[in-house]
Amino acid sequence: MTLTQRLDRLGLRGMPLLIAIGWVATLATTEGSDAPVYYAPLLALVAGLIGIGLIHAIDRQARATALLFVFVLFALNLSFRQRGLGVTGLDWQNGVKFATWSVLITVGLARWREIVPLLKKSLLVLGCAYGCVALASASWSEVPAYTGASAVGIFAYIILACIVMIDLGTDGALRIVVWTLGAYVALGLLATFIVPETAWMPPSVVETVYRLRGLSGHPNVFAQQIGVFVTMTVIARRLGLLPRLSFLALIGTGVIALVLTGSRTTLLAVFIAWGLIVARENRYGPVLALATLGGLAAIFLTAAIGGLADASAYLQEFSRTGSESEIFTLTGRTEVWQVAWDLFLQKPLFGWGFNGTEELLSSRMSASFTGSAVNAHNMYLQSLVSLGILGSLPGFCIILIFVTRLFTAPEPTRDRFTLFMLIVGMGEVEIFASPVLLTLMFFFFIAREACRDRQRLTATRIEVCGKE
């Protein structure tokens, strides 16, 4: 009998008894009737199931890996609290996330023999190098614990991406991503009727309209999650993993939710990434691209000579606040970029510490600034501020490799995600700050490339040996 079989038998027979005994003991030794006491059985049950799942994942059980993947995709995207600027202390949500990352690290250490062969490929080596620099930056960060925890998240997602590719493969992983995120987005839409005060962000000084945030905590965060979902759904359909009706239902749900978030950056990223891939595969693609660039050049030339002096009235139509300055400043991002750039110039080599610049940015914004300075709102600039030029090199090299492969080794599945990530990264920090959904998918595609490269190398060796 294997360890997992023994554990299953022990769990089925002994876990309810142990939970009951522990609960009775807790009630007997606790004064009053505090609500947490009555949650103890549920917490114990969840902890027990996580422990069993951990053993299964270590034992390379595909179902356990799939469940772990589903938990990360769904549960770690939920957010039910509004964190203040610069508040980096541990709360229950951060605690759940860090505990999950610790579980993933444990699985990775137990399965290091399977993961190491993938780490021989340059992309994963660069990803690990970026994580190492991020972890080392805790020594000079102003919030070392927060920086160190964020760096642990990088390694956790690298490990999860590797074991998902090993146990489930691309097709299996994509199915899980699409259906899990589909349920997550649908739940966010359903929340508009059940808990509207949670699902909608009300108008404020910055926003003059209601925006959908689902159960993510912020409309922009929910939009990025939806953008990943829509992009992966299109990829899954292209690979033949979704029937037409399912695809239409999922993509329709995603687009509706994305429009309701009011996030123009993510909406543009989704459709531009889709359009560029379609154009590249069309024989008229180069002509369309040239015409588009020519049109943009004409618009900029007209603006330069004052031909768009009355355009402010039209720009107001695209503004959530009714002011054309929102468009010209990219919702205040240009001011944040200037402050972030000044911080980068102060420490250009290794920066201020990975994901540890929130208080620095917010404290240096002008008194008239009404936007959010929680980060640099640009993933390239965020990395430079956090880790400087030298510390950012591994991450920037990964992006350069992906961009180079857009032209030298076109592959629609990878390229669609790459384009989406690059465009969203112009206005958000994404993969170079606190590890989130897009970070996980970024490493998933890196692990996928490593597996593909390893398979091609193995096939080449077999062919050579055959000839010999």
Residue, then its C-alpha position, 0 to 999 in steps of 0.5 A: m500500500t502506497l503512502t497516499q493510499r494509507l493517508d486516504r484511509l487514515g483521512l477518511r476514518g480518522m479525520p472526522l473523529l480528530i476534528a470532533i475531539g479537537w472541537v469539543a476540547t476547544l469549546a470546553t477550554t474557551e470562555g464565551s461564544d466567539a464566532p471563530v470557535y465555531y469556525a474551527p471544524l471548518l478550518a481543521l477540515v480545510a487544513g486536513l484536506i490541504g495536507i492530503g492534497l499536498i501529499h498527493a501532489i508530491d506523489r505526482q497525482a494528476r488530480a491533486t495537481a489539478l485541484l491545487f491549480v484550480f485553488v490558486l486560479f480561483a481562491l487566490n484571485l478573490s479579494f474582500r478587503q481594501r488595503g490602504l496605501g503603504v499597508t503591507g502587514l500580514d492579514w488573513q488574505n495575505g496569509v492564505k496566499f503566503a501559505t499556498w505559496s509555501v505549499l507550492i515550494t514544499v511540493g517543488l522541493a519534493r519533486w526537484r528531480e522532475i523540475v531540474p531538467l526544465l530549469k536547464k532551459s534559458l527561459l526558466v533559468l532567467g525566471c529563477a535568476y529574477g526571483c533570486v535578485a528579488l529575494a536578495s533585494a529584501s536586504w535593502s528594501e524598506v519593507p523587507a518582509y513584504t519584499g521577501a514574501s513577494a519573491v517567494g511567490i515568484f518561485a512558487y508560481i515557477i514551481l506550479a507552472c512546471i508541475v502543471m506542465i509535467d502532470l497535465g500538459t498544455d491541453g489539460a492545463l488550458r482546459i482547467v484555466v478556461w473553465t476555472l476562470g470562466a466560473y470566477v468571472a461568472l461569479g463576479l457577474l452574479a455578485t452584481f445581483i447578490v452583493p452589489e455593494t461588493a461587486w460594484m465600485p461606486p463613483s468617487v473623486v477619481e471615478t464618476v461612474y460605477r465600475l464592475r470589480g466582481l470579487s477581485g477588490h478593484p475594477n482594473v484587477f478584475a479586468q486583467q483577470i478577465g483579459v487573461f480569461v478571454t485570451m486563454t479562451v481564444i487560445a483553447r478554441r484555436l487548439g480545438l479544446l472547446p466546442r463552438l457553443s461553449f466558446l461563444a458562451l464563455i467569450g460572451t460572458g468575458v466580453i460583457a464583464l470586461v466592458l462593465t469594468g470600464s478598463r480601456t487598457t485591458l480591452l484594447a490589449v485583448f482586441i489588439a493581441w487578437g487582431l495582430i495575430v489574425a492580421r499576421e496570418n492573413r495575406y493582407g496583414p502587412v497592408l493593413a498594418l501599414a495602413t494603420l500605422g499611416g493613419l496614426a502618423a496622419i493623426f499625430l501630424t495633424a495634431a502637431i500642426g494644430g489641426l485637432a484643436d477642437a478635439s477635446a470635446y471628442l476626447q471627453e466622450f472617452s473619459r470616465t471623469g468627463s475631462e480630456s486631461e484624463i486621456f492626455t495623462l492616461t488617468g494620472r499615470t504620466e505623473v506617477w511615471q515621472v515620480a517613479w523615474d526620479l526614484f529610479l535615477q536615485k538608485p539605478l543599479f539595483g533599485w529600492g527592493f522588489n515590490g517595496t516601493e508603494e510607500l515611496l511612490s505615494s509619499r512623493m505624489s503632489a497634493s493635487f494628485t487624485g489617482s492611485a499611486v500604489n505602483a508605477h502603473n508600468m511593468y517595465l518602469q516598476s521593475l527598474v524602480s524595484l530592482g534597477i537596471l542590473g536586477s531587471l536584466p533577467g526579466f527583460c531578457i525573457i521579454l526580449i526572447f518572447v518578442t524575438r520569437l514573435f518574428t523568428a519562430p511564430e507560434p499563435t498560442r504563445d504570441r497571443f499571450t505575449l502581445f496581451m501581456l506587453i500591451v497591458g504592461m504599458g499601463e499596469v505593473e503585472i509580472f514585475a510586482s506582487p505575483v498575480l494571475l498574469t504572473l502565473m500564466f507568464f511562467f506557465f508559458i515559460a514552462r511550456e516553452a521549456c518543455r517544447d524545447r526539451q522535447r525537440l532536443t530529445a527528438t533530435r538526439i533520438e534521430v541522430c542516434g537512429k542514424e548512427 
